[in-house]
Amino acid sequence: MSYSGGCSTCLEIVFAAVLPPLGVFFRYGWCSSEFFISLPLTILGYVPGIIYSVYVILKTPPELPSIDGDRPYYILA
């Protein structure tokens, strides 16, 4: 089973263009350093928030959901 994050990445970038912390939230969650960096950048200046959010979204591929961080759900079944 291969995982393609193309559609989710595209949607995250669209959300990052509209409201930058929202795109980062969908990728990393609200309790992440990326989200808390994106939030003040967006408040202080909309364009720096967009640039940072798109960079953060594109720098790492989306991960498979996992329970303990090591194995994806489909392996546990």
PDB file of N, H, CA, C and O in Angstrom:
ATOM      1  N   MET A   1       0.843  -1.169   0.000  1.00  0.00           N
ATOM      2  CA  MET A   1       0.000   0.000   0.000  1.00  0.00           C
ATOM      3  C   MET A   1       0.892   1.237   0.000  1.00  0.00           C
ATOM      4  O   MET A   1       1.702   1.427   0.907  1.00  0.00           O
ATOM      5  N   SER A   2       0.739   2.058  -1.004  1.00  0.00           N
ATOM      6  H   SER A   2       0.081   1.903  -1.740  1.00  0.00           H
ATOM      7  CA  SER A   2       1.524   3.282  -1.049  1.00  0.00           C
ATOM      8  C   SER A   2       0.618   4.462  -0.737  1.00  0.00           C
ATOM      9  O   SER A   2      -0.584   4.429  -1.000  1.00  0.00           O
ATOM     10  N   TYR A   3       1.197   5.476  -0.186  1.00  0.00           N
ATOM     11  H   TYR A   3       2.174   5.503   0.028  1.00  0.00           H
ATOM     12  CA  TYR A   3       0.438   6.642   0.237  1.00  0.00           C
ATOM     13  C   TYR A   3       0.865   7.828  -0.594  1.00  0.00           C
ATOM     14  O   TYR A   3       2.051   8.153  -0.657  1.00  0.00           O
ATOM     15  N   SER A   4      -0.084   8.471  -1.228  1.00  0.00           N
ATOM     16  H   SER A   4      -1.047   8.206  -1.178  1.00  0.00           H
ATOM     17  CA  SER A   4       0.195   9.658  -2.009  1.00  0.00           C
ATOM     18  C   SER A   4      -0.468  10.841  -1.329  1.00  0.00           C
ATOM     19  O   SER A   4      -1.689  10.865  -1.172  1.00  0.00           O
ATOM     20  N   GLY A   5       0.307  11.801  -0.933  1.00  0.00           N
ATOM     21  H   GLY A   5       1.299  11.781  -1.061  1.00  0.00           H
ATOM     22  CA  GLY A   5      -0.221  12.956  -0.242  1.00  0.00           C
ATOM     23  C   GLY A   5      -0.450  14.134  -1.167  1.00  0.00           C
ATOM     24  O   GLY A   5      -0.524  15.270  -0.698  1.00  0.00           O
ATOM     25  N   GLY A   6      -0.565  13.901  -2.466  1.00  0.00           N
ATOM     26  H   GLY A   6      -0.506  12.979  -2.847  1.00  0.00           H
ATOM     27  CA  GLY A   6      -0.698  14.988  -3.425  1.00  0.00           C
ATOM     28  C   GLY A   6      -1.932  15.834  -3.215  1.00  0.00           C
ATOM     29  O   GLY A   6      -1.846  17.062  -3.216  1.00  0.00           O
ATOM     30  N   CYS A   7      -3.068  15.209  -3.036  1.00  0.00           N
ATOM     31  H   CYS A   7      -3.138  14.212  -3.035  1.00  0.00           H
ATOM     32  CA  CYS A   7      -4.322  15.941  -2.866  1.00  0.00           C
ATOM     33  C   CYS A   7      -4.336  16.682  -1.533  1.00  0.00           C
ATOM     34  O   CYS A   7      -4.732  17.846  -1.473  1.00  0.00           O
ATOM     35  N   SER A   8      -3.916  16.029  -0.489  1.00  0.00           N
ATOM     36  H   SER A   8      -3.594  15.083  -0.537  1.00  0.00           H
ATOM     37  CA  SER A   8      -3.912  16.689   0.824  1.00  0.00           C
ATOM     38  C   SER A   8      -2.911  17.841   0.844  1.00  0.00           C
ATOM     39  O   SER A   8      -3.182  18.882   1.442  1.00  0.00           O
ATOM     40  N   THR A   9      -1.761  17.668   0.201  1.00  0.00           N
ATOM     41  H   THR A   9      -1.541  16.822  -0.285  1.00  0.00           H
ATOM     42  CA  THR A   9      -0.774  18.746   0.149  1.00  0.00           C
ATOM     43  C   THR A   9      -1.325  19.936  -0.620  1.00  0.00           C
ATOM     44  O   THR A   9      -1.115  21.085  -0.231  1.00  0.00           O
ATOM     45  N   CYS A  10      -2.024  19.664  -1.699  1.00  0.00           N
ATOM     46  H   CYS A  10      -2.195  18.731  -2.015  1.00  0.00           H
ATOM     47  CA  CYS A  10      -2.627  20.740  -2.495  1.00  0.00           C
ATOM     48  C   CYS A  10      -3.653  21.513  -1.666  1.00  0.00           C
ATOM     49  O   CYS A  10      -3.669  22.744  -1.688  1.00  0.00           O
ATOM     50  N   LEU A  11      -4.499  20.805  -0.944  1.00  0.00           N
ATOM     51  H   LEU A  11      -4.487  19.805  -0.926  1.00  0.00           H
ATOM     52  CA  LEU A  11      -5.495  21.464  -0.100  1.00  0.00           C
ATOM     53  C   LEU A  11      -4.839  22.246   1.033  1.00  0.00           C
ATOM     54  O   LEU A  11      -5.294  23.337   1.379  1.00  0.00           O
ATOM     55  N   GLU A  12      -3.784  21.700   1.607  1.00  0.00           N
ATOM     56  H   GLU A  12      -3.415  20.815   1.326  1.00  0.00           H
ATOM     57  CA  GLU A  12      -3.079  22.408   2.675  1.00  0.00           C
ATOM     58  C   GLU A  12      -2.466  23.704   2.162  1.00  0.00           C
ATOM     59  O   GLU A  12      -2.456  24.706   2.878  1.00  0.00           O
ATOM     60  N   ILE A  13      -1.954  23.701   0.933  1.00  0.00           N
ATOM     61  H   ILE A  13      -1.962  22.888   0.352  1.00  0.00           H
ATOM     62  CA  ILE A  13      -1.378  24.915   0.358  1.00  0.00           C
ATOM     63  C   ILE A  13      -2.468  25.936   0.074  1.00  0.00           C
ATOM     64  O   ILE A  13      -2.257  27.132   0.274  1.00  0.00           O
ATOM     65  N   VAL A  14      -3.637  25.484  -0.392  1.00  0.00           N
ATOM     66  H   VAL A  14      -3.809  24.513  -0.555  1.00  0.00           H
ATOM     67  CA  VAL A  14      -4.757  26.408  -0.615  1.00  0.00           C
ATOM     68  C   VAL A  14      -5.174  27.036   0.711  1.00  0.00           C
ATOM     69  O   VAL A  14      -5.375  28.248   0.784  1.00  0.00           O
ATOM     70  N   PHE A  15      -5.303  26.229   1.752  1.00  0.00           N
ATOM     71  H   PHE A  15      -5.140  25.244   1.693  1.00  0.00           H
ATOM     72  CA  PHE A  15      -5.649  26.772   3.066  1.00  0.00           C
ATOM     73  C   PHE A  15      -4.556  27.703   3.576  1.00  0.00           C
ATOM     74  O   PHE A  15      -4.859  28.708   4.218  1.00  0.00           O
ATOM     75  N   ALA A  16      -3.297  27.392   3.305  1.00  0.00           N
ATOM     76  H   ALA A  16      -3.050  26.575   2.783  1.00  0.00           H
ATOM     77  CA  ALA A  16      -2.189  28.245   3.738  1.00  0.00           C
ATOM     78  C   ALA A  16      -2.211  29.588   3.019  1.00  0.00           C
ATOM     79  O   ALA A  16      -1.776  30.594   3.580  1.00  0.00           O
ATOM     80  N   ALA A  17      -2.709  29.619   1.795  1.00  0.00           N
ATOM     81  H   ALA A  17      -3.062  28.801   1.339  1.00  0.00           H
ATOM     82  CA  ALA A  17      -2.808  30.887   1.072  1.00  0.00           C
ATOM     83  C   ALA A  17      -3.952  31.738   1.609  1.00  0.00           C
ATOM     84  O   ALA A  17      -3.859  32.965   1.615  1.00  0.00           O
ATOM     85  N   VAL A  18      -5.025  31.104   2.058  1.00  0.00           N
ATOM     86  H   VAL A  18      -5.101  30.107   2.053  1.00  0.00           H
ATOM     87  CA  VAL A  18      -6.171  31.839   2.589  1.00  0.00           C
ATOM     88  C   VAL A  18      -5.915  32.258   4.035  1.00  0.00           C
ATOM     89  O   VAL A  18      -6.057  33.431   4.381  1.00  0.00           O
ATOM     90  N   LEU A  19      -5.541  31.302   4.870  1.00  0.00           N
ATOM     91  H   LEU A  19      -5.426  30.350   4.589  1.00  0.00           H
ATOM     92  CA  LEU A  19      -5.247  31.557   6.281  1.00  0.00           C
ATOM     93  C   LEU A  19      -4.056  30.678   6.659  1.00  0.00           C
ATOM     94  O   LEU A  19      -4.230  29.500   6.970  1.00  0.00           O
ATOM     95  N   PRO A  20      -2.854  31.242   6.634  1.00  0.00           N
ATOM     96  CA  PRO A  20      -1.640  30.431   6.789  1.00  0.00           C
ATOM     97  C   PRO A  20      -1.604  29.465   7.973  1.00  0.00           C
ATOM     98  O   PRO A  20      -1.199  28.318   7.779  1.00  0.00           O
ATOM     99  N   PRO A  21      -2.000  29.852   9.177  1.00  0.00           N
ATOM    100  CA  PRO A  21      -1.939  28.868  10.269  1.00  0.00           C
ATOM    101  C   PRO A  21      -2.868  27.665  10.056  1.00  0.00           C
ATOM    102  O   PRO A  21      -2.615  26.584  10.588  1.00  0.00           O
ATOM    103  N   LEU A  22      -3.931  27.849   9.285  1.00  0.00           N
ATOM    104  H   LEU A  22      -4.137  28.727   8.853  1.00  0.00           H
ATOM    105  CA  LEU A  22      -4.857  26.743   9.040  1.00  0.00           C
ATOM    106  C   LEU A  22      -4.196  25.632   8.226  1.00  0.00           C
ATOM    107  O   LEU A  22      -4.387  24.454   8.527  1.00  0.00           O
ATOM    108  N   GLY A  23      -3.429  25.986   7.208  1.00  0.00           N
ATOM    109  H   GLY A  23      -3.274  26.943   6.963  1.00  0.00           H
ATOM    110  CA  GLY A  23      -2.722  24.975   6.427  1.00  0.00           C
ATOM    111  C   GLY A  23      -1.699  24.223   7.255  1.00  0.00           C
ATOM    112  O   GLY A  23      -1.538  23.012   7.107  1.00  0.00           O
ATOM    113  N   VAL A  24      -1.002  24.946   8.134  1.00  0.00           N
ATOM    114  H   VAL A  24      -1.133  25.930   8.255  1.00  0.00           H
ATOM    115  CA  VAL A  24      -0.018  24.304   9.015  1.00  0.00           C
ATOM    116  C   VAL A  24      -0.729  23.421  10.040  1.00  0.00           C
ATOM    117  O   VAL A  24      -0.241  22.345  10.385  1.00  0.00           O
ATOM    118  N   PHE A  25      -1.877  23.877  10.521  1.00  0.00           N
ATOM    119  H   PHE A  25      -2.274  24.752  10.241  1.00  0.00           H
ATOM    120  CA  PHE A  25      -2.657  23.093  11.472  1.00  0.00           C
ATOM    121  C   PHE A  25      -3.051  21.742  10.881  1.00  0.00           C
ATOM    122  O   PHE A  25      -2.954  20.719  11.559  1.00  0.00           O
ATOM    123  N   PHE A  26      -3.496  21.729   9.618  1.00  0.00           N
ATOM    124  H   PHE A  26      -3.575  22.560   9.067  1.00  0.00           H
ATOM    125  CA  PHE A  26      -3.905  20.469   8.997  1.00  0.00           C
ATOM    126  C   PHE A  26      -2.732  19.512   8.829  1.00  0.00           C
ATOM    127  O   PHE A  26      -2.932  18.297   8.826  1.00  0.00           O
ATOM    128  N   ARG A  27      -1.523  20.026   8.690  1.00  0.00           N
ATOM    129  H   ARG A  27      -1.361  21.013   8.693  1.00  0.00           H
ATOM    130  CA  ARG A  27      -0.350  19.160   8.528  1.00  0.00           C
ATOM    131  C   ARG A  27       0.218  18.701   9.873  1.00  0.00           C
ATOM    132  O   ARG A  27       0.539  17.523  10.036  1.00  0.00           O
ATOM    133  N   TYR A  28       0.346  19.621  10.842  1.00  0.00           N
ATOM    134  H   TYR A  28       0.086  20.577  10.710  1.00  0.00           H
ATOM    135  CA  TYR A  28       1.063  19.319  12.080  1.00  0.00           C
ATOM    136  C   TYR A  28       0.208  19.321  13.341  1.00  0.00           C
ATOM    137  O   TYR A  28       0.650  18.830  14.380  1.00  0.00           O
ATOM    138  N   GLY A  29      -1.002  19.860  13.275  1.00  0.00           N
ATOM    139  H   GLY A  29      -1.362  20.259  12.432  1.00  0.00           H
ATOM    140  CA  GLY A  29      -1.828  19.973  14.471  1.00  0.00           C
ATOM    141  C   GLY A  29      -1.599  21.303  15.157  1.00  0.00           C
ATOM    142  O   GLY A  29      -0.698  22.057  14.788  1.00  0.00           O
ATOM    143  N   TRP A  30      -2.423  21.590  16.164  1.00  0.00           N
ATOM    144  H   TRP A  30      -3.155  20.977  16.464  1.00  0.00           H
ATOM    145  CA  TRP A  30      -2.331  22.899  16.801  1.00  0.00           C
ATOM    146  C   TRP A  30      -1.243  22.969  17.861  1.00  0.00           C
ATOM    147  O   TRP A  30      -0.823  24.068  18.224  1.00  0.00           O
ATOM    148  N   CYS A  31      -0.784  21.866  18.357  1.00  0.00           N
ATOM    149  H   CYS A  31      -1.125  20.973  18.062  1.00  0.00           H
ATOM    150  CA  CYS A  31       0.237  21.876  19.406  1.00  0.00           C
ATOM    151  C   CYS A  31       1.607  21.541  18.811  1.00  0.00           C
ATOM    152  O   CYS A  31       2.263  20.586  19.226  1.00  0.00           O
ATOM    153  N   SER A  32       2.020  22.342  17.837  1.00  0.00           N
ATOM    154  H   SER A  32       1.487  23.118  17.499  1.00  0.00           H
ATOM    155  CA  SER A  32       3.322  22.115  17.210  1.00  0.00           C
ATOM    156  C   SER A  32       4.058  23.448  17.104  1.00  0.00           C
ATOM    157  O   SER A  32       3.445  24.515  17.068  1.00  0.00           O
ATOM    158  N   SER A  33       5.356  23.362  17.056  1.00  0.00           N
ATOM    159  H   SER A  33       5.854  22.495  17.085  1.00  0.00           H
ATOM    160  CA  SER A  33       6.146  24.594  16.946  1.00  0.00           C
ATOM    161  C   SER A  33       5.901  25.281  15.606  1.00  0.00           C
ATOM    162  O   SER A  33       5.941  26.509  15.525  1.00  0.00           O
ATOM    163  N   GLU A  34       5.649  24.502  14.554  1.00  0.00           N
ATOM    164  H   GLU A  34       5.616  23.505  14.619  1.00  0.00           H
ATOM    165  CA  GLU A  34       5.382  25.098  13.245  1.00  0.00           C
ATOM    166  C   GLU A  34       4.139  25.971  13.280  1.00  0.00           C
ATOM    167  O   GLU A  34       4.120  27.059  12.705  1.00  0.00           O
ATOM    168  N   PHE A  35       3.088  25.486  13.964  1.00  0.00           N
ATOM    169  H   PHE A  35       3.104  24.602  14.431  1.00  0.00           H
ATOM    170  CA  PHE A  35       1.852  26.248  14.068  1.00  0.00           C
ATOM    171  C   PHE A  35       2.081  27.532  14.856  1.00  0.00           C
ATOM    172  O   PHE A  35       1.614  28.601  14.461  1.00  0.00           O
ATOM    173  N   PHE A  36       2.803  27.424  15.974  1.00  0.00           N
ATOM    174  H   PHE A  36       3.183  26.556  16.294  1.00  0.00           H
ATOM    175  CA  PHE A  36       3.016  28.598  16.812  1.00  0.00           C
ATOM    176  C   PHE A  36       4.004  29.591  16.214  1.00  0.00           C
ATOM    177  O   PHE A  36       4.055  30.736  16.663  1.00  0.00           O
ATOM    178  N   ILE A  37       4.776  29.199  15.233  1.00  0.00           N
ATOM    179  H   ILE A  37       4.735  28.269  14.868  1.00  0.00           H
ATOM    180  CA  ILE A  37       5.605  30.147  14.486  1.00  0.00           C
ATOM    181  C   ILE A  37       4.775  30.814  13.403  1.00  0.00           C
ATOM    182  O   ILE A  37       4.921  32.009  13.149  1.00  0.00           O
ATOM    183  N   SER A  38       3.906  30.043  12.765  1.00  0.00           N
ATOM    184  H   SER A  38       3.787  29.072  12.971  1.00  0.00           H
ATOM    185  CA  SER A  38       3.069  30.573  11.695  1.00  0.00           C
ATOM    186  C   SER A  38       2.063  31.603  12.204  1.00  0.00           C
ATOM    187  O   SER A  38       1.759  32.570  11.506  1.00  0.00           O
ATOM    188  N   LEU A  39       1.558  31.403  13.393  1.00  0.00           N
ATOM    189  H   LEU A  39       1.805  30.617  13.960  1.00  0.00           H
ATOM    190  CA  LEU A  39       0.540  32.295  13.946  1.00  0.00           C
ATOM    191  C   LEU A  39       1.040  33.735  14.107  1.00  0.00           C
ATOM    192  O   LEU A  39       0.402  34.644  13.575  1.00  0.00           O
ATOM    193  N   PRO A  40       2.144  33.988  14.810  1.00  0.00           N
ATOM    194  CA  PRO A  40       2.595  35.387  14.922  1.00  0.00           C
ATOM    195  C   PRO A  40       3.090  35.974  13.603  1.00  0.00           C
ATOM    196  O   PRO A  40       2.952  37.176  13.372  1.00  0.00           O
ATOM    197  N   LEU A  41       3.666  35.138  12.733  1.00  0.00           N
ATOM    198  H   LEU A  41       3.779  34.162  12.920  1.00  0.00           H
ATOM    199  CA  LEU A  41       4.079  35.657  11.427  1.00  0.00           C
ATOM    200  C   LEU A  41       2.874  36.154  10.641  1.00  0.00           C
ATOM    201  O   LEU A  41       2.964  37.159   9.936  1.00  0.00           O
ATOM    202  N   THR A  42       1.755  35.462  10.757  1.00  0.00           N
ATOM    203  H   THR A  42       1.682  34.646  11.330  1.00  0.00           H
ATOM    204  CA  THR A  42       0.540  35.884  10.062  1.00  0.00           C
ATOM    205  C   THR A  42      -0.038  37.145  10.704  1.00  0.00           C
ATOM    206  O   THR A  42      -0.535  38.025  10.001  1.00  0.00           O
ATOM    207  N   ILE A  43       0.023  37.237  12.013  1.00  0.00           N
ATOM    208  H   ILE A  43       0.426  36.523  12.585  1.00  0.00           H
ATOM    209  CA  ILE A  43      -0.501  38.419  12.701  1.00  0.00           C
ATOM    210  C   ILE A  43       0.364  39.642  12.387  1.00  0.00           C
ATOM    211  O   ILE A  43      -0.163  40.732  12.160  1.00  0.00           O
ATOM    212  N   LEU A  44       1.672  39.468  12.373  1.00  0.00           N
ATOM    213  H   LEU A  44       2.100  38.584  12.557  1.00  0.00           H
ATOM    214  CA  LEU A  44       2.574  40.594  12.108  1.00  0.00           C
ATOM    215  C   LEU A  44       2.607  40.985  10.635  1.00  0.00           C
ATOM    216  O   LEU A  44       2.790  42.158  10.309  1.00  0.00           O
ATOM    217  N   GLY A  45       2.433  40.029   9.762  1.00  0.00           N
ATOM    218  H   GLY A  45       2.284  39.077  10.027  1.00  0.00           H
ATOM    219  CA  GLY A  45       2.433  40.318   8.329  1.00  0.00           C
ATOM    220  C   GLY A  45       1.884  39.130   7.567  1.00  0.00           C
ATOM    221  O   GLY A  45       2.377  38.010   7.709  1.00  0.00           O
ATOM    222  N   TYR A  46       0.886  39.366   6.775  1.00  0.00           N
ATOM    223  H   TYR A  46       0.486  40.275   6.659  1.00  0.00           H
ATOM    224  CA  TYR A  46       0.197  38.268   6.090  1.00  0.00           C
ATOM    225  C   TYR A  46       1.127  37.521   5.131  1.00  0.00           C
ATOM    226  O   TYR A  46       1.112  36.291   5.088  1.00  0.00           O
ATOM    227  N   VAL A  47       1.933  38.257   4.365  1.00  0.00           N
ATOM    228  H   VAL A  47       1.944  39.257   4.401  1.00  0.00           H
ATOM    229  CA  VAL A  47       2.811  37.627   3.367  1.00  0.00           C
ATOM    230  C   VAL A  47       3.893  36.754   4.023  1.00  0.00           C
ATOM    231  O   VAL A  47       4.124  35.642   3.548  1.00  0.00           O
ATOM    232  N   PRO A  48       4.566  37.206   5.091  1.00  0.00           N
ATOM    233  CA  PRO A  48       5.520  36.292   5.747  1.00  0.00           C
ATOM    234  C   PRO A  48       4.856  35.028   6.283  1.00  0.00           C
ATOM    235  O   PRO A  48       5.461  33.956   6.270  1.00  0.00           O
ATOM    236  N   GLY A  49       3.621  35.147   6.751  1.00  0.00           N
ATOM    237  H   GLY A  49       3.129  36.018   6.761  1.00  0.00           H
ATOM    238  CA  GLY A  49       2.884  33.976   7.216  1.00  0.00           C
ATOM    239  C   GLY A  49       2.629  32.991   6.099  1.00  0.00           C
ATOM    240  O   GLY A  49       2.760  31.783   6.294  1.00  0.00           O
ATOM    241  N   ILE A  50       2.262  33.495   4.919  1.00  0.00           N
ATOM    242  H   ILE A  50       2.155  34.477   4.761  1.00  0.00           H
ATOM    243  CA  ILE A  50       2.031  32.625   3.758  1.00  0.00           C
ATOM    244  C   ILE A  50       3.325  31.953   3.327  1.00  0.00           C
ATOM    245  O   ILE A  50       3.348  30.748   3.079  1.00  0.00           O
ATOM    246  N   ILE A  51       4.393  32.719   3.238  1.00  0.00           N
ATOM    247  H   ILE A  51       4.375  33.698   3.440  1.00  0.00           H
ATOM    248  CA  ILE A  51       5.678  32.160   2.796  1.00  0.00           C
ATOM    249  C   ILE A  51       6.138  31.063   3.745  1.00  0.00           C
ATOM    250  O   ILE A  51       6.542  29.988   3.301  1.00  0.00           O
ATOM    251  N   TYR A  52       6.080  31.324   5.037  1.00  0.00           N
ATOM    252  H   TYR A  52       5.752  32.197   5.397  1.00  0.00           H
ATOM    253  CA  TYR A  52       6.508  30.314   6.013  1.00  0.00           C
ATOM    254  C   TYR A  52       5.611  29.084   5.969  1.00  0.00           C
ATOM    255  O   TYR A  52       6.104  27.957   6.003  1.00  0.00           O
ATOM    256  N   SER A  53       4.310  29.286   5.893  1.00  0.00           N
ATOM    257  H   SER A  53       3.909  30.202   5.865  1.00  0.00           H
ATOM    258  CA  SER A  53       3.380  28.151   5.898  1.00  0.00           C
ATOM    259  C   SER A  53       3.564  27.255   4.680  1.00  0.00           C
ATOM    260  O   SER A  53       3.573  26.030   4.806  1.00  0.00           O
ATOM    261  N   VAL A  54       3.709  27.852   3.514  1.00  0.00           N
ATOM    262  H   VAL A  54       3.702  28.847   3.412  1.00  0.00           H
ATOM    263  CA  VAL A  54       3.920  27.049   2.306  1.00  0.00           C
ATOM    264  C   VAL A  54       5.259  26.316   2.388  1.00  0.00           C
ATOM    265  O   VAL A  54       5.357  25.154   1.994  1.00  0.00           O
ATOM    266  N   TYR A  55       6.283  26.988   2.896  1.00  0.00           N
ATOM    267  H   TYR A  55       6.204  27.932   3.217  1.00  0.00           H
ATOM    268  CA  TYR A  55       7.586  26.335   3.056  1.00  0.00           C
ATOM    269  C   TYR A  55       7.493  25.137   4.000  1.00  0.00           C
ATOM    270  O   TYR A  55       8.013  24.063   3.697  1.00  0.00           O
ATOM    271  N   VAL A  56       6.838  25.320   5.130  1.00  0.00           N
ATOM    272  H   VAL A  56       6.415  26.192   5.377  1.00  0.00           H
ATOM    273  CA  VAL A  56       6.725  24.247   6.120  1.00  0.00           C
ATOM    274  C   VAL A  56       5.924  23.077   5.556  1.00  0.00           C
ATOM    275  O   VAL A  56       6.266  21.919   5.796  1.00  0.00           O
ATOM    276  N   ILE A  57       4.877  23.366   4.820  1.00  0.00           N
ATOM    277  H   ILE A  57       4.598  24.306   4.625  1.00  0.00           H
ATOM    278  CA  ILE A  57       4.045  22.298   4.246  1.00  0.00           C
ATOM    279  C   ILE A  57       4.829  21.512   3.195  1.00  0.00           C
ATOM    280  O   ILE A  57       4.712  20.289   3.119  1.00  0.00           O
ATOM    281  N   LEU A  58       5.620  22.206   2.394  1.00  0.00           N
ATOM    282  H   LEU A  58       5.714  23.200   2.456  1.00  0.00           H
ATOM    283  CA  LEU A  58       6.335  21.530   1.308  1.00  0.00           C
ATOM    284  C   LEU A  58       7.651  20.889   1.746  1.00  0.00           C
ATOM    285  O   LEU A  58       8.178  20.040   1.027  1.00  0.00           O
ATOM    286  N   LYS A  59       8.198  21.269   2.909  1.00  0.00           N
ATOM    287  H   LYS A  59       7.770  21.958   3.493  1.00  0.00           H
ATOM    288  CA  LYS A  59       9.515  20.743   3.293  1.00  0.00           C
ATOM    289  C   LYS A  59       9.468  19.288   3.737  1.00  0.00           C
ATOM    290  O   LYS A  59      10.463  18.577   3.592  1.00  0.00           O
ATOM    291  N   THR A  60       8.351  18.827   4.268  1.00  0.00           N
ATOM    292  H   THR A  60       7.543  19.405   4.386  1.00  0.00           H
ATOM    293  CA  THR A  60       8.248  17.443   4.715  1.00  0.00           C
ATOM    294  C   THR A  60       7.045  16.773   4.083  1.00  0.00           C
ATOM    295  O   THR A  60       5.978  17.381   3.999  1.00  0.00           O
ATOM    296  N   PRO A  61       7.189  15.533   3.636  1.00  0.00           N
ATOM    297  CA  PRO A  61       6.039  14.819   3.089  1.00  0.00           C
ATOM    298  C   PRO A  61       5.076  14.430   4.205  1.00  0.00           C
ATOM    299  O   PRO A  61       5.496  14.264   5.351  1.00  0.00           O
ATOM    300  N   PRO A  62       3.796  14.284   3.889  1.00  0.00           N
ATOM    301  CA  PRO A  62       2.845  13.862   4.926  1.00  0.00           C
ATOM    302  C   PRO A  62       3.163  12.459   5.405  1.00  0.00           C
ATOM    303  O   PRO A  62       3.588  11.611   4.621  1.00  0.00           O
ATOM    304  N   GLU A  63       2.960  12.214   6.687  1.00  0.00           N
ATOM    305  H   GLU A  63       2.616  12.904   7.324  1.00  0.00           H
ATOM    306  CA  GLU A  63       3.251  10.911   7.265  1.00  0.00           C
ATOM    307  C   GLU A  63       1.984  10.066   7.326  1.00  0.00           C
ATOM    308  O   GLU A  63       0.871  10.587   7.390  1.00  0.00           O
ATOM    309  N   LEU A  64       2.179   8.760   7.305  1.00  0.00           N
ATOM    310  H   LEU A  64       3.084   8.337   7.253  1.00  0.00           H
ATOM    311  CA  LEU A  64       1.057   7.861   7.510  1.00  0.00           C
ATOM    312  C   LEU A  64       0.578   7.964   8.948  1.00  0.00           C
ATOM    313  O   LEU A  64       1.398   8.116   9.854  1.00  0.00           O
ATOM    314  N   PRO A  65      -0.703   7.886   9.180  1.00  0.00           N
ATOM    315  CA  PRO A  65      -1.166   7.906  10.567  1.00  0.00           C
ATOM    316  C   PRO A  65      -0.668   6.678  11.313  1.00  0.00           C
ATOM    317  O   PRO A  65      -0.676   5.568  10.781  1.00  0.00           O
ATOM    318  N   SER A  66      -0.236   6.887  12.546  1.00  0.00           N
ATOM    319  H   SER A  66      -0.229   7.788  12.979  1.00  0.00           H
ATOM    320  CA  SER A  66       0.282   5.764  13.315  1.00  0.00           C
ATOM    321  C   SER A  66      -0.141   5.882  14.763  1.00  0.00           C
ATOM    322  O   SER A  66      -0.527   6.954  15.228  1.00  0.00           O
ATOM    323  N   ILE A  67      -0.065   4.773  15.466  1.00  0.00           N
ATOM    324  H   ILE A  67       0.249   3.901  15.088  1.00  0.00           H
ATOM    325  CA  ILE A  67      -0.445   4.755  16.865  1.00  0.00           C
ATOM    326  C   ILE A  67       0.758   5.099  17.742  1.00  0.00           C
ATOM    327  O   ILE A  67       0.673   5.981  18.598  1.00  0.00           O
ATOM    328  N   ASP A  68       1.853   4.419  17.535  1.00  0.00           N
ATOM    329  H   ASP A  68       1.922   3.703  16.840  1.00  0.00           H
ATOM    330  CA  ASP A  68       3.013   4.629  18.390  1.00  0.00           C
ATOM    331  C   ASP A  68       4.159   5.343  17.677  1.00  0.00           C
ATOM    332  O   ASP A  68       5.262   5.420  18.219  1.00  0.00           O
ATOM    333  N   GLY A  69       3.925   5.858  16.491  1.00  0.00           N
ATOM    334  H   GLY A  69       3.029   5.796  16.051  1.00  0.00           H
ATOM    335  CA  GLY A  69       4.947   6.577  15.761  1.00  0.00           C
ATOM    336  C   GLY A  69       5.845   5.705  14.917  1.00  0.00           C
ATOM    337  O   GLY A  69       6.637   6.219  14.126  1.00  0.00           O
ATOM    338  N   ASP A  70       5.742   4.386  15.066  1.00  0.00           N
ATOM    339  H   ASP A  70       5.099   3.968  15.708  1.00  0.00           H
ATOM    340  CA  ASP A  70       6.612   3.490  14.319  1.00  0.00           C
ATOM    341  C   ASP A  70       5.883   2.743  13.203  1.00  0.00           C
ATOM    342  O   ASP A  70       6.422   2.569  12.111  1.00  0.00           O
ATOM    343  N   ARG A  71       4.669   2.308  13.480  1.00  0.00           N
ATOM    344  H   ARG A  71       4.231   2.450  14.368  1.00  0.00           H
ATOM    345  CA  ARG A  71       3.964   1.474  12.526  1.00  0.00           C
ATOM    346  C   ARG A  71       2.646   2.116  12.096  1.00  0.00           C
ATOM    347  O   ARG A  71       1.895   2.592  12.948  1.00  0.00           O
ATOM    348  N   PRO A  72       2.351   2.141  10.809  1.00  0.00           N
ATOM    349  CA  PRO A  72       1.067   2.673  10.353  1.00  0.00           C
ATOM    350  C   PRO A  72      -0.100   1.764  10.807  1.00  0.00           C
ATOM    351  O   PRO A  72       0.115   0.610  11.179  1.00  0.00           O
ATOM    352  N   TYR A  73      -1.309   2.293  10.770  1.00  0.00           N
ATOM    353  H   TYR A  73      -1.483   3.230  10.468  1.00  0.00           H
ATOM    354  CA  TYR A  73      -2.493   1.555  11.192  1.00  0.00           C
ATOM    355  C   TYR A  73      -2.684   0.241  10.424  1.00  0.00           C
ATOM    356  O   TYR A  73      -3.017  -0.781  11.023  1.00  0.00           O
ATOM    357  N   TYR A  74      -2.472   0.264   9.089  1.00  0.00           N
ATOM    358  H   TYR A  74      -2.201   1.095   8.603  1.00  0.00           H
ATOM    359  CA  TYR A  74      -2.788  -0.917   8.306  1.00  0.00           C
ATOM    360  C   TYR A  74      -1.887  -2.097   8.638  1.00  0.00           C
ATOM    361  O   TYR A  74      -2.256  -3.236   8.350  1.00  0.00           O
ATOM    362  N   ILE A  75      -0.723  -1.871   9.229  1.00  0.00           N
ATOM    363  H   ILE A  75      -0.423  -0.946   9.462  1.00  0.00           H
ATOM    364  CA  ILE A  75       0.159  -2.978   9.617  1.00  0.00           C
ATOM    365  C   ILE A  75      -0.344  -3.632  10.900  1.00  0.00           C
ATOM    366  O   ILE A  75      -0.120  -4.823  11.117  1.00  0.00           O
ATOM    367  N   LEU A  76      -1.014  -2.874  11.739  1.00  0.00           N
ATOM    368  H   LEU A  76      -1.197  -1.907  11.562  1.00  0.00           H
ATOM    369  CA  LEU A  76      -1.482  -3.391  13.020  1.00  0.00           C
ATOM    370  C   LEU A  76      -2.701  -4.298  12.880  1.00  0.00           C
ATOM    371  O   LEU A  76      -2.976  -5.107  13.767  1.00  0.00           O
ATOM    372  N   ALA A  77      -3.418  -4.174  11.795  1.00  0.00           N
ATOM    373  H   ALA A  77      -3.194  -3.517  11.075  1.00  0.00           H
ATOM    374  CA  ALA A  77      -4.653  -4.956  11.641  1.00  0.00           C
ATOM    375  C   ALA A  77      -4.395  -6.417  11.374  1.00  0.00           C
ATOM    376  O   ALA A  77      -5.339  -7.193  11.223  1.00  0.00           O
TER     377      ALA A  77
END
